[in-house]
Amino acid sequence: MVSATRAAHEIEVTAESLQEDLARLEIQKQALERELAAVAAHLDSVQRALSALTVLMAEPSGRRAAEQPEQAKAATPVVAPATRTARKQSARRQAEPAQKEKPAASSHAGAEESRNYGALTEQIMEYFAGVGDAEVRARDVAAALGRDTDSGSINAVRSTLDRLVGTSRVRRAGRGLYRAQKS
């Protein structure tokens, strides 16, 4: 009889451990899905930019892509099948109702997924308008915007900051430091 209670106790401890692992893995899965969505969006914007540049390079000098809308339409970026599959899977997961009760920490992550990726740029620009001439890190910007401090969210902010540096809307003040562009 002692061995039966001991076995029941071991099963209970194992079940508790697995519950903790499940909660941790669900949070990690959501973070990776957000990071994948950010990478896919960045990949799409890089492909569009590259396609536009390819069209410009192929044109004879003195002609502009704006003058030839047919060529610009033909330069539609090609999305890799793996990227399309990942986007479809991510969209399916977001559309599925929650089947299991998720831990309280992941409720904030669900709200993060509903944010529009393009809105992040505007949020960052509003943040820089408020901080003035201060030098900030991507981690600080993510925290100020209320985004999770996991690597996926910070990398999404960092990627957006790098694109803003490329378009001269934000400037790099040093390694990992960003500053609002002076008007």
C-alpha positions as CSV (number, residue, x, y, z in Angstrom):
1,M,0.0,0.0,0.0
2,V,2.9,2.3,0.6
3,S,4.2,1.8,-2.9
4,A,0.9,2.7,-4.4
5,T,0.8,6.0,-2.6
6,R,4.4,6.6,-3.5
7,A,3.6,5.9,-7.2
8,A,0.6,8.2,-7.1
9,H,2.8,10.9,-5.6
10,E,5.4,10.5,-8.3
11,I,2.7,10.7,-11.0
12,E,1.4,13.9,-9.4
13,V,4.8,15.5,-9.3
14,T,5.5,14.5,-12.9
15,A,2.2,15.9,-14.0
16,E,2.9,19.2,-12.2
17,S,6.3,19.4,-13.9
18,L,4.8,18.8,-17.3
19,Q,2.2,21.5,-16.7
20,E,5.0,24.0,-15.9
21,D,6.9,22.9,-19.1
22,L,3.7,23.2,-21.1
23,A,3.1,26.8,-20.0
24,R,6.8,27.7,-20.6
25,L,6.8,26.1,-24.1
26,E,3.5,27.9,-25.1
27,I,5.0,31.2,-24.2
28,Q,8.2,30.4,-26.1
29,K,6.1,29.3,-29.1
30,Q,4.2,32.6,-29.2
31,A,7.5,34.5,-29.0
32,L,8.9,32.5,-31.9
33,E,5.7,33.1,-33.9
34,R,6.0,36.8,-33.4
35,E,9.6,36.8,-34.3
36,L,8.8,34.7,-37.5
37,A,6.1,37.2,-38.4
38,A,8.6,40.1,-38.0
39,V,11.2,38.3,-40.1
40,A,8.6,37.5,-42.8
41,A,7.5,41.1,-42.9
42,H,11.1,42.3,-43.1
43,L,11.8,39.8,-45.8
44,D,8.8,41.0,-47.8
45,S,9.9,44.7,-47.6
46,V,13.5,43.8,-48.6
47,Q,12.2,41.8,-51.5
48,R,10.0,44.8,-52.6
49,A,13.0,47.2,-52.3
50,L,15.3,44.8,-54.2
51,S,12.7,44.4,-57.0
52,A,12.3,48.2,-57.3
53,L,16.1,48.6,-57.4
54,T,16.4,45.9,-60.0
55,V,13.9,47.7,-62.2
56,L,15.8,51.0,-61.8
57,M,19.1,49.3,-62.6
58,A,17.7,47.7,-65.7
59,E,16.3,51.0,-67.1
60,P,18.4,53.1,-69.5
61,S,19.7,56.3,-67.8
62,G,17.4,59.2,-67.7
63,R,14.2,57.2,-67.4
64,R,12.3,56.8,-64.2
65,A,10.3,53.9,-62.9
66,A,7.4,56.3,-62.1
67,E,7.1,57.0,-65.8
68,Q,6.6,53.3,-66.6
69,P,3.8,51.8,-64.3
70,E,3.7,48.6,-66.3
71,Q,7.3,47.8,-65.3
72,A,6.7,48.6,-61.7
73,K,3.7,46.3,-61.6
74,A,5.7,43.5,-63.3
75,A,8.3,43.9,-60.5
76,T,6.1,42.3,-57.9
77,P,8.3,40.5,-55.4
78,V,8.4,36.8,-55.4
79,V,7.7,35.3,-52.0
80,A,9.4,32.1,-51.1
81,P,7.1,29.1,-50.6
82,A,8.4,28.6,-47.1
83,T,7.5,32.2,-46.2
84,R,4.0,31.8,-47.7
85,T,3.6,28.6,-45.7
86,A,4.8,30.2,-42.5
87,R,2.4,33.1,-43.0
88,K,-0.5,30.8,-43.6
89,Q,0.3,28.8,-40.5
90,S,0.6,31.9,-38.4
91,A,-2.7,33.3,-39.7
92,R,-4.4,29.9,-39.0
93,R,-3.0,29.8,-35.5
94,Q,-4.2,33.4,-34.8
95,A,-7.7,32.6,-36.2
96,E,-8.1,29.4,-34.1
97,P,-9.9,29.8,-30.8
98,A,-7.8,29.1,-27.7
99,Q,-8.4,25.4,-26.9
100,K,-6.5,25.3,-23.7
101,E,-6.5,27.8,-20.9
102,K,-3.3,29.8,-21.3
103,P,-1.2,31.2,-18.4
104,A,-1.8,34.8,-17.4
105,A,1.6,35.9,-18.8
106,S,0.6,34.9,-22.3
107,S,-2.6,37.1,-22.4
108,H,-0.3,40.1,-23.0
109,A,1.4,38.2,-25.8
110,G,-2.0,37.6,-27.5
111,A,-2.6,41.4,-27.5
112,E,0.8,41.8,-29.1
113,E,0.0,39.5,-32.0
114,S,-3.1,41.6,-32.8
115,R,-1.0,44.7,-33.4
116,N,-0.4,45.7,-37.0
117,Y,3.2,45.4,-38.0
118,G,3.2,48.7,-39.8
119,A,1.8,50.5,-36.7
120,L,5.1,49.7,-35.0
121,T,6.9,52.2,-37.2
122,E,4.5,54.9,-36.2
123,Q,4.7,54.0,-32.5
124,I,8.5,54.2,-32.7
125,M,8.3,57.6,-34.4
126,E,5.9,58.9,-31.7
127,Y,8.3,57.6,-29.0
128,F,11.3,59.4,-30.6
129,A,9.2,62.6,-30.8
130,G,8.7,62.3,-27.0
131,V,12.3,61.5,-26.0
132,G,13.9,64.4,-28.0
133,D,17.7,64.1,-28.5
134,A,18.3,61.2,-26.1
135,E,20.2,58.1,-27.3
136,V,18.1,54.9,-26.7
137,R,18.5,51.2,-27.3
138,A,16.0,48.9,-29.0
139,R,15.3,47.2,-25.7
140,D,14.4,50.6,-24.2
141,V,12.1,51.4,-27.1
142,A,10.4,48.0,-26.8
143,A,9.9,48.5,-23.1
144,A,8.5,52.0,-23.6
145,L,6.0,50.7,-26.2
146,G,4.8,48.0,-23.8
147,R,6.1,45.2,-25.9
148,D,7.4,42.0,-24.3
149,T,11.1,42.0,-23.5
150,D,11.7,38.6,-25.2
151,S,14.1,38.5,-28.1
152,G,11.4,38.3,-30.8
153,S,9.8,41.6,-29.7
154,I,13.1,43.4,-29.3
155,N,14.4,42.1,-32.7
156,A,11.2,43.4,-34.3
157,V,11.8,46.8,-32.8
158,R,15.5,46.6,-33.8
159,S,14.6,45.7,-37.4
160,T,12.1,48.5,-37.6
161,L,14.8,50.9,-36.2
162,D,17.3,49.8,-38.8
163,R,14.7,50.4,-41.6
164,L,14.1,53.8,-40.1
165,V,17.8,54.5,-40.1
166,G,17.9,53.4,-43.8
167,T,15.2,55.9,-44.7
168,S,16.9,58.6,-42.6
169,R,13.9,59.0,-40.2
170,V,16.1,57.9,-37.2
171,R,19.9,58.0,-37.0
172,R,22.3,55.6,-35.4
173,A,24.2,57.2,-32.5
174,G,26.6,54.3,-31.9
175,R,26.6,50.6,-31.6
176,G,23.0,49.6,-30.6
177,L,22.1,53.3,-30.0
178,Y,19.5,55.2,-31.9
179,R,18.5,58.9,-31.8
180,A,15.8,60.9,-33.4
181,Q,16.8,62.5,-36.7
182,K,17.2,66.3,-36.3
183,S,14.7,68.2,-38.5
